[in-house]
């Protein structure tokens, strides 16, 4: 409890307790009153029926109405002082006569220079404003909680009592929105550097106490006096002492070094600028400082001339000074007729670099040599310069060479610098002949046209050598008929050109196809390097000659299928040629059909690789009726999409392989039959 009371007392006694620890300059200015009626009302409603225990309750001692209203006014922004104040006793906050007495409080306002003009006797209801104190009688004061006269009070403890006729009110609400003058203080002025002064102090606008404001520094006298210099700075430095003393927040201090033109003994005056408008009062007394005069000249360096054309040029140069450069100029003239065209061109200074553009049209449109002096001044008129010059020629020359004649392999060329605006040239130079640059181009021979090997110059096309590549005309293999061995049969290959000469095997590649099993095999010859052609030669692989066993086949009645087979292989059917039987892997149902997959059979029987497959689908498990036959001529394709069947119908499916030998078809046995129902 002790700590809580101590904290409240510290807030309420901000002016009284803090002023002892702030500089004398801060004490010299009384804090401006900024009243916030809404805060006062909020406090009144909070403690109207439940007293703030941090304060002494004066009800047993003659009444607590003034004590309660005084608390509300402090919450709204009024600052306690010696005439109307508080103190701590026995762990409680107590007040003096004006604080706790209704009549004494009214007299305090009537006698205060700051508040006496705000006192209204016999106020109308329109004068009764939220946050203002009101006197129901000379011995009873209340706090207004809403415009029109609603009020709260202690003693009888009312919360938002209905409006009544009052004897007095104090229009503190007018302090919330009035355009008051800024306040502040001028702490110090000094000068320890050449042409520089230092000023420090604080300032703020009570109408906007959290904002930083401008201050104007006058050198050489006060505002309005002739010959003064004025400089604008911002009071935006944090000053804890000012914020505590004034009961405000934000940044309101200033401590600035300013470069000035005046020197010697000078008066300094500072004015706080009202935001956004109003009176701009002087803060603090006028002070006098002795400012050392600058006698050091500025420095000019790194002079450059660039962007030179026949119409003018640009100049840049670096400038510096112990105090600061205030002006740079470039007096310029041409060397014709003396200085009859002399002009002082003003330069622009940015980041310590001065720049200026010189136009020929400003100097009688004269060509020839131009002289420019690069000047810099400080604020004491100390100056220095560096001279430079350039040529403005009638011709505006390129900065690069243009090739006038291209050199060839055997003839020289030339290049020169051209004028940008006419056909004039200068500085012509020889470009020596390059000599031939030979490269070899090979055009491969095709099946119908000879090729060539040509060595020629890539620059001019001169041919150094040329050779014909005769086309490949004939390919011969060692034999065109072989007996089946079970192994790959590889005939030897000989290629000849159109002249009958044998072509080296390094100029073609050989590949074989179907050269293991009985049937027709092929040899493919594909040219490379000097040849771009291909040939295919076929040869036969016949079945190994063996004595076939005599078999008396049992007659089997044949029923013609109701559906004609599609793409069935031609020739007679032989079921006992030792072709291996396949098996069905899956039957996948589809709408009005199936997807059928089966096993591939390698090195099938006595005839080697097969040539294809037959698939049969029937509505009869013995395939007596409703039979559809499908033929696949690709031995490596082991699936078939069967379509156009009847929907939701049961079917039987079987698969077998076949081999075509000497125009006869040899078949394996049928696979195990699968049955499935369409979707």
C-alpha positions in Angstrom: 0.0 0.0 0.0 2.9 2.3 0.8 4.4 1.8 -2.6 1.1 2.5 -4.3 0.6 5.8 -2.5 4.1 6.9 -3.2 3.6 6.3 -6.9 0.4 8.3 -7.0 2.0 11.2 -5.0 4.9 11.3 -7.5 2.5 11.7 -10.4 0.4 14.4 -8.8 3.4 16.4 -7.5 5.2 16.3 -10.9 5.8 20.0 -10.9 6.5 20.5 -7.2 8.8 17.5 -6.7 10.6 17.5 -10.0 11.4 21.2 -10.3 14.1 20.8 -7.7 16.1 18.6 -10.0 15.9 20.5 -13.3 18.1 23.4 -14.6 17.3 26.9 -13.6 16.5 27.7 -17.2 13.7 25.1 -17.1 12.3 26.6 -13.9 12.0 30.0 -15.5 8.9 29.0 -17.6 5.7 28.0 -16.0 4.0 24.9 -17.5 1.1 25.8 -19.8 -2.2 24.3 -18.8 -3.6 21.7 -21.3 -6.9 20.4 -20.0 -8.5 17.2 -21.1 -12.2 17.1 -20.0 -12.8 13.5 -21.0 -10.1 12.3 -18.5 -11.7 14.3 -15.7 -15.1 12.8 -16.5 -13.7 9.3 -16.6 -12.1 9.8 -13.2 -15.3 11.3 -11.7 -17.5 8.4 -12.8 -14.9 5.8 -11.6 -14.7 7.2 -8.0 -18.1 8.9 -7.5 -19.4 6.0 -5.5 -16.2 4.3 -4.5 -13.5 6.6 -3.0 -9.9 6.5 -4.1 -8.2 5.0 -1.1 -4.9 6.9 -1.8 -6.6 10.1 -0.7 -7.7 11.1 2.7 -11.5 11.0 3.1 -12.7 14.4 4.4 -16.3 13.3 5.0 -15.9 13.0 8.7 -14.0 16.4 8.7 -16.6 18.6 7.0 -17.1 17.0 3.6 -15.1 15.5 0.7 -16.8 17.4 -2.3 -13.8 19.7 -3.1 -11.2 17.0 -2.4 -13.1 14.8 -5.0 -13.4 17.6 -7.6 -9.7 18.6 -7.2 -8.7 15.0 -7.9 -10.8 15.1 -11.1 -9.2 18.4 -12.2 -5.7 17.0 -11.8 -6.7 14.0 -13.8 -7.9 16.4 -16.5 -4.5 18.1 -16.6 -4.5 21.0 -14.1 -1.2 21.0 -12.1 -1.1 21.5 -8.3 0.8 24.4 -7.0 1.5 26.3 -3.8 -2.0 28.0 -3.8 -3.9 24.8 -4.7 -1.8 21.8 -3.7 -1.4 18.5 -1.9 1.0 16.8 0.5 1.6 13.5 2.1 0.8 12.7 5.7 0.4 9.4 7.4 0.6 7.5 4.1 -2.3 9.5 2.6 -2.6 12.4 0.2 -4.1 15.5 1.8 -4.8 18.9 0.4 -4.5 22.5 1.4 -7.5 24.8 1.9 -8.2 25.5 -1.8 -7.9 21.8 -2.5 -10.5 20.6 0.1 -12.8 23.6 0.6 -15.5 24.4 -1.9 -15.5 28.2 -1.4 -11.6 28.3 -1.2 -11.5 26.4 -4.5 -13.8 29.0 -6.2 -11.7 31.9 -4.8 -8.6 30.2 -6.2 -10.0 30.3 -9.7 -11.4 33.8 -9.3 -7.9 35.1 -8.2 -5.8 33.2 -10.7 -4.6 35.2 -13.7 -4.8 32.0 -15.8 -8.3 31.0 -14.8 -10.2 34.1 -13.7 -11.6 34.9 -17.1 -13.0 31.3 -17.3 -15.3 31.8 -14.2 -19.0 32.1 -15.1 -21.6 33.2 -12.5 -25.2 31.9 -12.7 -24.3 29.7 -15.7 -27.0 28.6 -18.2 -27.3 24.9 -19.1 -25.3 25.6 -22.3 -22.4 26.9 -20.1 -22.4 23.6 -18.2 -19.7 21.5 -20.0 -18.3 18.1 -19.3 -15.2 18.1 -17.1 -15.8 21.5 -15.5 -16.3 22.2 -11.8 -19.8 23.6 -10.8 -21.0 25.1 -7.5 -24.4 24.0 -6.4 -24.0 26.2 -3.3 -21.1 28.2 -2.0 -20.3 25.2 0.3 -20.8 22.4 -2.2 -18.9 21.8 -5.5 -19.6 19.1 -8.1 -18.0 17.9 -11.4 -20.0 18.1 -14.6 -20.0 14.8 -16.5 -21.9 15.7 -19.7 -22.7 18.8 -21.6 -25.9 20.3 -20.3 -25.2 19.8 -16.5 -25.2 16.1 -15.5 -22.9 15.8 -12.5 -21.1 13.6 -10.0 -20.2 14.5 -6.4 -19.0 13.3 -3.0 -20.6 13.7 0.4 -24.0 12.4 -0.8 -22.1 10.4 -3.5 -24.0 11.0 -6.8 -23.2 9.4 -10.1 -24.5 11.3 -13.2 -27.1 13.3 -11.2 -29.7 15.2 -13.3 -28.9 18.8 -14.2 -29.7 21.5 -11.6 -29.3 25.3 -11.3 -25.8 26.2 -10.4 -24.2 29.3 -8.8 -20.8 29.1 -10.7 -18.8 27.1 -13.2 -15.3 27.4 -14.5 -15.0 26.9 -18.3 -11.8 24.8 -18.2 -13.1 23.1 -21.4 -11.9 26.2 -23.3 -8.3 25.2 -22.4 -8.7 22.1 -24.5 -9.0 23.7 -27.9 -7.6 27.2 -27.7 -4.7 28.4 -29.9 -2.1 29.2 -27.2 1.3 30.6 -27.7 4.3 28.2 -27.8 6.5 28.1 -24.7 10.1 27.4 -24.2 13.5 28.7 -23.0 16.8 29.7 -24.6 19.4 27.9 -22.5 22.7 28.9 -24.1 24.5 30.5 -27.1 28.2 30.1 -27.8 30.8 30.2 -30.6 33.9 28.1 -30.5 34.4 27.6 -34.3 34.9 29.9 -37.2 31.6 31.3 -38.5 29.7 28.9 -36.4 27.4 29.3 -33.3 25.8 26.8 -31.0 22.3 27.3 -29.5 20.4 25.2 -27.1 17.1 25.2 -25.4 13.6 23.8 -25.6 10.2 24.8 -27.0 6.7 23.2 -27.6 3.2 24.2 -28.5 0.7 23.5 -25.7 -2.0 23.0 -28.2 -0.1 20.0 -29.6 2.2 19.1 -26.8 3.5 15.8 -28.2 4.6 17.3 -31.5 8.0 18.9 -32.2 8.0 22.5 -33.5 10.4 24.8 -35.4 12.3 27.5 -33.8 13.9 30.5 -35.7 17.3 31.6 -34.7 18.1 35.3 -35.4 21.7 36.4 -35.7 22.6 40.1 -35.4 19.4 41.2 -33.5 15.8 40.4 -32.9 13.1 39.7 -35.4 12.2 42.7 -37.5 15.5 44.4 -37.1 17.4 45.3 -40.3 20.4 43.2 -41.3 19.6 40.1 -39.2 20.2 36.6 -40.5 17.6 33.9 -39.7 18.0 30.2 -39.5 15.3 27.5 -39.0 16.0 24.5 -36.8 13.8 21.9 -35.2 13.2 21.4 -31.5 13.1 17.6 -31.8 15.7 16.4 -29.2 14.6 14.5 -26.2 14.6 16.5 -22.9 13.5 14.4 -19.9 13.7 17.4 -17.6 11.4 19.4 -19.8 8.9 16.6 -20.2 8.7 16.0 -16.4 8.4 19.7 -15.6 5.8 20.4 -18.2 3.9 17.1 -17.8 4.2 16.3 -21.5 5.7 13.7 -23.8 7.7 13.8 -27.1 10.9 15.5 -28.2 11.1 19.3 -27.6 14.8 20.1 -27.0 17.4 21.6 -29.4 21.1 21.8 -29.4 22.4 22.8 -32.8 25.6 24.1 -34.5 24.8 26.6 -37.2 27.1 28.1 -39.9 26.4 31.9 -40.1 27.7 34.7 -42.3 28.1 37.3 -39.6 31.2 37.6 -37.4 32.4 39.5 -34.4 30.1 40.4 -31.5 26.5 39.4 -32.4 23.1 39.3 -30.6 21.2 36.0 -30.8 17.4 35.7 -30.4 15.3 32.6 -30.7 11.5 32.4 -31.4 9.1 29.5 -31.0 6.9 29.0 -34.1 3.2 28.4 -33.4 1.7 25.3 -35.0 -0.1 25.6 -37.4 -0.4 29.4 -37.0 -0.6 32.2 -34.4 1.9 34.2 -32.3 5.6 33.2 -32.5 7.0 34.4 -29.1 10.6 35.0 -28.3 11.8 32.4 -25.8 14.4 33.4 -23.2 16.6 36.5 -23.2 18.6 37.8 -26.1 22.2 36.6 -25.8 25.5 37.9 -27.3 28.3 35.8 -28.7 31.6 36.6 -30.4 31.9 34.8 -33.8 35.4 34.2 -35.2 35.7 35.5 -38.8 36.6 33.1 -41.5 39.7 34.0 -43.6 40.5 30.6 -45.2 39.8 30.2 -48.9 37.8 27.3 -50.3 39.5 24.5 -52.2 38.8 23.6 -55.9 40.0 20.2 -57.2 39.3 17.3 -59.7 38.2 19.6 -62.5 36.7 17.7 -65.4 35.4 18.6 -68.9 33.1 16.1 -70.5 30.2 15.7 -73.0 32.0 17.9 -75.5 30.1 18.5 -78.7 30.3 21.3 -81.3 27.5 23.0 -79.3 29.0 23.1 -75.9 30.4 21.0 -73.0 29.9 20.2 -69.3 32.3 21.1 -66.4 32.5 19.5 -62.9 34.8 20.2 -60.0 35.0 19.3 -56.3 34.6 22.2 -53.8 35.3 22.2 -50.0 35.8 24.8 -47.2 36.5 24.8 -43.5 33.1 26.5 -43.0 31.2 25.7 -46.1 31.0 26.7 -49.8 28.0 28.9 -50.6 28.5 29.6 -54.3 30.3 28.3 -57.4 30.6 29.9 -60.8 32.3 29.3 -64.1 33.4 32.4 -66.0 34.0 31.3 -69.6 35.1 32.9 -72.9 36.6 31.8 -76.3 40.1 32.8 -77.4 38.8 34.7 -80.4 38.6 38.5 -80.0 39.8 38.5 -76.4 37.1 38.3 -73.7 34.3 40.0 -75.7 32.1 36.9 -75.0 32.9 36.5 -71.2 30.0 35.1 -69.2 29.9 34.1 -65.5 27.9 30.9 -65.6 26.3 29.8 -62.3 27.2 26.3 -61.1 25.0 23.9 -59.1 26.6 22.4 -56.0 25.5 18.9 -54.8 27.4 16.7 -52.3 30.5 18.8 -52.7 30.6 18.7 -56.5 29.8 21.8 -58.6 28.5 21.3 -62.2 27.9 23.7 -65.0 26.9 23.5 -68.7 28.6 25.8 -71.2 26.7 26.6 -74.5 28.5 27.8 -77.6 25.3 29.9 -78.4 26.1 32.0 -75.3 29.5 32.9 -76.8 28.8 34.3 -80.2 28.6 30.8 -81.6 32.4 30.8 -81.9 34.4 27.6 -82.6 37.9 27.1 -81.3 39.5 27.1 -77.8 37.3 27.8 -74.8 38.7 28.8 -71.4 36.8 28.2 -68.1 37.7 29.3 -64.6 36.1 27.2 -61.8 35.4 29.5 -58.8 34.2 28.7 -55.3 33.1 31.2 -52.5 32.4 30.8 -48.8 30.0 33.0 -46.9 32.8 35.5 -46.1 33.4 36.0 -49.8 36.7 34.2 -49.6 37.2 32.6 -53.1 39.6 30.6 -55.3 39.6 29.1 -58.8 41.2 26.6 -61.1 41.5 27.2 -64.9 40.7 24.7 -67.6 40.0 24.7 -71.3 38.8 22.6 -74.2 38.1 22.8 -78.0 34.8 23.3 -79.7 35.4 22.2 -83.3 33.2 22.8 -86.3 33.2 19.1 -86.9 31.7 16.9 -84.2 34.0 13.9 -84.3 33.1 10.3 -83.3 35.2 8.8 -80.5 35.8 5.7 -82.5 37.0 4.6 -86.0 34.7 3.6 -88.8 35.8 1.1 -91.4 35.7 2.8 -94.8 36.8 -0.2 -96.8 36.9 -3.8 -95.6 40.1 -5.6 -96.3 40.0 -8.8 -98.3 42.3 -11.8 -98.3 44.6 -10.2 -100.9 43.8 -6.4 -100.7 44.2 -3.8 -97.9 41.3 -1.9 -96.5 41.1 1.5 -94.5 39.4 3.1 -91.5 39.0 6.7 -90.2 37.2 8.9 -87.6 34.0 10.4 -89.0 32.2 13.7 -88.3 28.8 13.1 -86.7 27.1 15.9 -88.7 28.8 15.8 -92.2 30.9 13.5 -94.4 34.3 14.8 -93.2 36.9 12.2 -92.0 40.3 12.4 -90.2 43.1 10.1 -89.0 42.7 7.6 -91.9 44.6 4.3 -91.2 45.3 1.2 -93.3 43.8 -2.2 -92.5 46.1 -4.8 -93.9 44.9 -7.8 -96.1 43.9 -10.7 -93.9 45.3 -13.6 -96.1 43.3 -16.7 -96.9 41.7 -18.7 -94.1 41.2 -22.2 -95.5 38.8 -24.8 -94.0 37.7 -28.3 -95.2 34.1 -29.1 -95.9 32.9 -32.7 -96.5 29.7 -33.4 -98.4 28.9 -37.1 -97.9 27.9 -39.2 -100.9 24.2 -40.3 -100.9 22.6 -43.3 -102.6 22.0 -41.2 -105.7 24.7 -38.5 -105.8 28.4 -38.3 -105.4 29.9 -36.5 -102.4 33.0 -34.2 -102.2 35.9 -33.0 -100.0 36.6 -29.3 -100.6 39.3 -27.1 -98.9 38.3 -23.5 -99.5 38.8 -20.0 -98.0 36.1 -19.0 -95.5 36.6 -15.3 -96.4 36.6 -15.2 -100.2 35.7 -18.7 -101.3 39.1 -19.5 -103.0 39.3 -23.3 -103.5 42.6 -24.8 -102.6 41.7 -28.5 -103.3 38.7 -30.6 -104.3 38.0 -34.4 -104.3 35.0 -36.4 -105.5 33.5 -39.2 -103.3 31.9 -41.7 -105.7 28.5 -42.9 -104.4 28.0 -46.4 -102.9 26.3 -48.4 -105.6 26.4 -52.1 -104.6 26.3 -54.2 -101.5 27.1 -58.0 -101.7 26.7 -60.6 -99.0 28.4 -64.0 -98.8 25.2 -66.1 -99.4 21.5 -65.6 -99.8 20.4 -68.9 -98.2 21.3 -70.5 -94.8 19.9 -73.4 -92.9 18.5 -72.8 -89.4 21.1 -73.4 -86.6 19.5 -71.9 -83.6 22.3 -69.2 -83.6 22.6 -65.8 -85.3 23.6 -66.1 -88.9 26.0 -63.3 -90.0 26.9 -63.2 -93.7 30.0 -61.2 -94.6 29.4 -57.8 -96.4 31.2 -56.1 -99.3 30.3 -52.5 -100.4 31.4 -51.1 -103.8 31.2 -47.6 -105.2 30.0 -46.7 -108.7 33.4 -47.3 -110.1 33.5 -50.8 -108.8 36.0 -50.0 -106.1 35.6 -51.7 -102.7 34.6 -49.2 -99.9 36.4 -49.6 -96.6 34.3 -50.9 -93.8 35.2 -47.8 -91.7 32.7 -45.9 -93.9 29.6 -47.9 -93.0 27.9 -49.8 -90.2 26.3 -53.3 -90.6 23.3 -54.6 -88.6 21.2 -57.8 -88.9 17.5 -58.5 -88.3 15.6 -61.7 -88.0 18.8 -63.6 -88.5 18.2 -66.5 -86.0 14.9 -68.2 -86.8 13.6 -69.8 -90.0 12.3 -67.2 -92.4 13.5 -64.1 -94.2 16.4 -62.2 -92.6 18.0 -58.9 -93.6 21.3 -57.1 -93.5 21.2 -53.3 -93.2 24.3 -51.3 -94.3 24.3 -47.6 -93.2 27.0 -45.2 -94.5 29.0 -42.9 -92.2 31.7 -40.3 -92.4 32.0 -39.9 -96.2 28.7 -41.7 -97.0 25.1 -40.8 -96.1 23.1 -43.7 -97.5 21.6 -47.1 -96.5 21.0 -50.5 -98.2 19.1 -53.5 -97.1 19.9 -57.0 -98.5 17.8 -60.1 -97.5 18.6 -63.7 -97.2 16.6 -66.9 -96.3 16.9 -69.2 -93.3 15.4 -72.5 -94.1 14.2 -75.2 -91.6 16.6 -77.9 -90.6 15.9 -81.0 -92.8 14.4 -83.8 -90.6 12.1 -86.8 -91.2 8.6 -85.9 -90.2 6.5 -88.6 -88.3 3.4 -90.0 -90.0 0.3 -89.0 -88.2 -3.2 -90.0 -89.0 -5.3 -87.1 -87.9 -8.8 -87.8 -86.4 -11.5 -86.2 -88.4 -13.0 -83.3 -86.5 -16.3 -81.7 -87.6 -15.8 -78.0 -88.3 -18.5 -75.5 -87.5 -18.3 -72.2 -89.4 -18.1 -69.2 -86.9 -21.2 -67.0 -86.8 -18.8 -64.0 -87.0 -16.2 -63.9 -89.8 -12.6 -63.9 -88.4 -10.8 -60.6 -88.7 -7.3 -60.6 -90.2 -6.9 -64.4 -89.8 -3.5 -65.8 -91.1 -3.7 -67.7 -94.4 -2.5 -71.3 -95.1 -3.3 -74.6 -93.5 -3.4 -75.3 -89.7 -1.0 -77.7 -88.1 -1.4 -78.2 -84.4 1.3 -80.7 -83.7 4.5 -78.8 -84.8 5.8 -78.6 -81.3 4.8 -74.8 -80.8 4.7 -74.1 -77.1 1.3 -73.2 -75.6 0.8 -69.8 -74.0 -1.4 -68.9 -71.0 -3.7 -66.0 -70.4 -2.5 -63.6 -67.7 -5.6 -61.5 -67.3 -9.1 -60.7 -68.7 -10.2 -57.2 -67.8 -13.9 -56.5 -68.2 -14.9 -53.4 -70.1 -18.2 -52.1 -71.4 -19.2 -54.4 -74.3 -15.6 -55.9 -74.4 -12.5 -57.1 -72.6 -8.8 -56.3 -72.3 -6.9 -59.6 -72.7 -3.2 -60.2 -71.8 -1.2 -63.4 -72.3 2.4 -64.8 -71.8 5.1 -64.3 -74.5 6.7 -67.7 -75.5 10.4 -67.5 -76.6 12.2 -69.9 -79.0 8.9 -71.6 -79.8 9.2 -75.2 -80.9 11.2 -76.3 -83.9 10.7 -73.2 -86.0 12.2 -70.6 -83.7 10.4 -67.3 -83.0 6.7 -67.1 -83.7 5.1 -64.6 -86.2 1.9 -63.7 -84.3 -1.1 -64.7 -82.3 -4.8 -65.7 -82.7 -7.4 -64.8 -80.1 -10.9 -66.4 -80.1 -14.0 -65.2 -78.2 -17.2 -67.2 -78.1 -20.5 -67.4 -76.2 -20.1 -71.2 -76.2 -17.5 -72.8 -74.0 -16.7 -75.4 -76.8 -16.5 -72.5 -79.4 -19.3 -74.0 -81.5 -21.2 -70.8 -82.0 -20.9 -67.0 -81.6 -17.1 -67.2 -82.4 -15.0 -64.1 -83.1 -11.4 -64.6 -84.2 -8.7 -61.8 -84.0 -5.2 -62.1 -85.4 -2.1 -60.1 -84.2 0.8 -60.2 -86.6 3.3 -58.7 -84.0 4.8 -61.6 -82.0 5.9 -59.2 -79.2 2.4 -57.7 -78.6 0.8 -59.8 -75.9 -2.4 -58.0 -75.3 -5.7 -57.2 -77.2 -8.5 -54.7 -76.7 -11.7 -56.6 -77.7 -14.7 -54.4 -78.5 -18.2 -54.4 -80.0 -19.4 -57.5 -78.0 -22.8 -57.7 -76.3 -23.3 -55.9 -73.0 -23.5 -58.0 -69.8 -22.9 -61.2 -71.7 -20.8 -64.2 -70.6 -17.9 -65.0 -73.1 -15.1 -67.6 -73.3 -11.6 -66.5 -74.4 -8.6 -68.5 -75.6 -5.2 -67.6 -77.3 -2.6 -69.4 -79.4 0.5 -68.5 -81.4 1.4 -69.2 -85.0 4.4 -69.4 -87.3 4.5 -68.8 -91.0 6.9 -71.2 -92.8 6.9 -71.5 -96.6 3.5 -69.9 -96.8 2.1 -72.3 -94.3 0.8 -71.4 -90.8 1.8 -73.6 -87.9 -0.2 -73.1 -84.6 0.4 -73.9 -81.0 -2.3 -75.5 -78.9 -5.0 -73.2 -77.5 -4.4 -71.8 -74.1 -6.6 -72.7 -71.2 -10.0 -71.1 -71.7 -11.0 -68.1 -69.5 -14.5 -67.0 -69.0 -15.7 -63.5 -68.2 -18.8 -61.3 -68.4 -18.8 -57.9 -70.2 -20.0 -54.7 -68.5 
